[in-house]
Amino acid sequence: MTVVNGASFNPGQGLAPGSFATIFGQNLCGQTASGAWIAPGQLPVTVGGCSVMVGGMEAMLAYVSGGQINFIVPQGAGPGAASVVVNNGSGTVNGTATIGQAGPGTFAINGMGVGFGAMLNGMMWQEGPFSTTTNGQTTPVSIYATGLDPATTPVVSIGGMPADVMWFGNAPGYAGLQQINVSLPPGAAGAGRVPVTVTSDGQISNVTYMEILPTTGMMDGMPGWGSGATVGQNTARADELSYMAYNPANNSVLVTDENDDVVRVMSLASQATTATITLPTGSEAHAIAVNAAGTMAAVALSAKASVALVDLTKNQVTGVIGTGDYPSHLAFAGSNLLVTNEASGTVSAIDTGAGVVTHTVTVGYGPAGIAATANTAVVANMQGGTISTINLANYGVTNISLPSGSLPYEVGISAAANKAVISTPMSDGFLIMDLGTGAVTPVDTSVWNAMGPGAIATNGSTAYIANMMTASVTAVDLAAGKVMKTFPVDPGPRALAVNPATNQLMVLAEGTGTLDLVDMGSYGIMGRLNGAGTQRPGNWTLPLITAIAPNSAAPGSTFTLTITGTGFQGAAGIEFFNGGLGYGMGPGMMGGGGPFQGGFGEDPNIKVTNFQVNAAGTQITATVQILASATAGTRAVRLETSGAWVMMGPGFGSFFTVAQ
């Protein structure tokens, strides 16, 4: 079993007395149950017939199941190595944990330790986004964490900018839960989605995010912004631009909107939006990438553990492929697509022609940015503070350690300089990696940039690095390893791209919702496009498979297959895909990859007829025939839908086994 911080799930982090912790394993407990509240700060020590001892002391339990137990580290535990023993009534499961004075972890809304943090406006007691002022006063924000040293005031960094800590301590009435009240820095207005960390007793937490809105004054004069309009304080906007990619094939820019769940195709020639592509509802679309031919785009659907493939000749989604948890960034390497799965600690390699995952490789903790050449991919493991390189010939992984406190975020590659540049948000510098030797060199920007470098774009041997907190971009000479210029752009520069034909740098400014066109000679803004000028054309609910019955059968059998779930109204057929999928859930956190075998692609030895969907879209039935020639092994179940197909990722129950 593996014992980790219950907020961050960081496998390399120690635990603090009184903090939330989580055990992942197998056959931990025979029941699934929650620990009932007894009194303020008190939970039971036995739940579902199971108990946990840490260093010989009883631990309070919040939740138990066969694969996961959430408990509170006893106050008297440690310091040093401690035994962790699970007693399920019929036997014991043994492990160890390291106990220290602090082991800070910040909670995320999605419960995975990544993405938007569990934070509340201290005046309105509502989730973000946040304005820097509320009713004329500096906005207070409560950050929920665990593992803080109660004797030392924590240090909170918002995009690299220090936040004043007004109070911290145990959240009233809750065992293991701690609260930090901070005031938002006024200079953070309009920064958009920025990282937040908590440091306690020299230990740094996982990275979560908050969204910081612009002021009304920042929006004055921006395209699409009407006279007299105001920005609603602490109110989510209908459109929130998240990423972009340039398509040189038709001189267009593709912009993702994480609130409206769309991709907008913007022509740089006409400076107008020519298409608005609907993504599955609630996708929280982040990164987007375009293949070399300009015919396909891929979008990371972070809230759906999936990637959408978009046919750019038709401007429509043609498929959704399950990846790991919280897909973050993307990079094309020929016909293969590489996807970082931030909550799984893995990279998925997808054959975009077949529409299947061919490899899942474990990298470092919390991978974010990725860039690739024909032979090598470079991954920034933001949460773990390391870099991984992947040999694309055999998918072997090499991990590179970085100085303590490094939080590498995004990667850009310059073929001209044979170097990679890696941003380190929340610092005043960045890293340059020699692709030939693997040597990593830190570079100081010589100016205070707060979120320091964020997004990256390269042009020849020049790299451009975005500074979200200071509304600026830094130009870097990669050959010399020196900063050339830092110049202002509109608030919240979240993504960058280069148009070499016009010698322009394109800056997606989340704060103002604009696409800035910057002349790379003068560094001046030559024009602005409205990145949110169109709205979503219709809805698309992603089908979700929750169960398949039966989930296995032998060759030569014919039976009725029943699939239950939601969103099946648009389903038109079922396909069974052979081998090579290898879904893994990260380094020791939620189990290993699956035993996928056999050929590659749709299995011709499994025939489907009599396909039917009920009116509620919650059940599919079909007659399935497994030919005698079918080989044993696991298949991924793919639903054909109107205009697309969907292959769900891990945790969706979308696998079928051909038995021996």
Secondary structure as UniProt FT lines:
FT   STRAND          2..5
FT   TURN            6..8
FT   TURN            11..12
FT   TURN            17..18
FT   STRAND          20..24
FT   STRAND          33..34
FT   TURN            40..41
FT   TURN            48..49
FT   STRAND          50..54
FT   TURN            55..56
FT   STRAND          57..58
FT   STRAND          60..64
FT   STRAND          68..72
FT   TURN            75..76
FT   STRAND          80..87
FT   STRAND          92..99
FT   STRAND          105..106
FT   TURN            109..110
FT   STRAND          116..117
FT   STRAND          119..121
FT   TURN            122..124
FT   STRAND          133..134
FT   TURN            135..136
FT   STRAND          137..138
FT   STRAND          140..146
FT   TURN            150..151
FT   STRAND          155..158
FT   TURN            159..160
FT   STRAND          161..170
FT   TURN            172..173
FT   TURN            175..176
FT   STRAND          178..183
FT   HELIX           186..188
FT   TURN            189..190
FT   STRAND          192..200
FT   TURN            201..202
FT   STRAND          203..204
FT   STRAND          208..212
FT   HELIX           216..219
FT   TURN            220..221
FT   TURN            223..224
FT   TURN            227..228
FT   TURN            233..234
FT   STRAND          241..247
FT   TURN            248..251
FT   STRAND          252..257
FT   TURN            258..261
FT   STRAND          262..267
FT   TURN            268..271
FT   STRAND          272..278
FT   TURN            281..282
FT   STRAND          285..290
FT   TURN            292..293
FT   STRAND          296..301
FT   HELIX           302..304
FT   STRAND          306..311
FT   TURN            312..315
FT   STRAND          316..322
FT   STRAND          327..333
FT   TURN            334..335
FT   STRAND          336..341
FT   TURN            342..345
FT   STRAND          346..351
FT   TURN            352..355
FT   STRAND          356..362
FT   STRAND          367..372
FT   STRAND          376..381
FT   TURN            382..385
FT   STRAND          386..391
FT   TURN            392..395
FT   STRAND          396..401
FT   TURN            404..405
FT   STRAND          411..414
FT   TURN            415..418
FT   STRAND          419..423
FT   TURN            425..426
FT   STRAND          429..434
FT   TURN            435..437
FT   STRAND          440..444
FT   STRAND          456..459
FT   TURN            460..461
FT   STRAND          462..467
FT   HELIX           468..470
FT   STRAND          472..477
FT   TURN            478..481
FT   STRAND          482..488
FT   STRAND          493..499
FT   TURN            500..503
FT   STRAND          504..509
FT   TURN            510..513
FT   STRAND          514..519
FT   TURN            520..522
FT   STRAND          525..530
FT   TURN            531..532
FT   STRAND          544..549
FT   STRAND          552..553
FT   TURN            555..556
FT   STRAND          558..566
FT   HELIX           568..570
FT   STRAND          571..578
FT   STRAND          601..602
FT   TURN            604..605
FT   STRAND          606..613
FT   TURN            615..616
FT   STRAND          619..626
FT   TURN            628..629
FT   STRAND          633..641
FT   TURN            642..643
FT   STRAND          644..647
FT   TURN            650..651
FT   STRAND          655..658
//
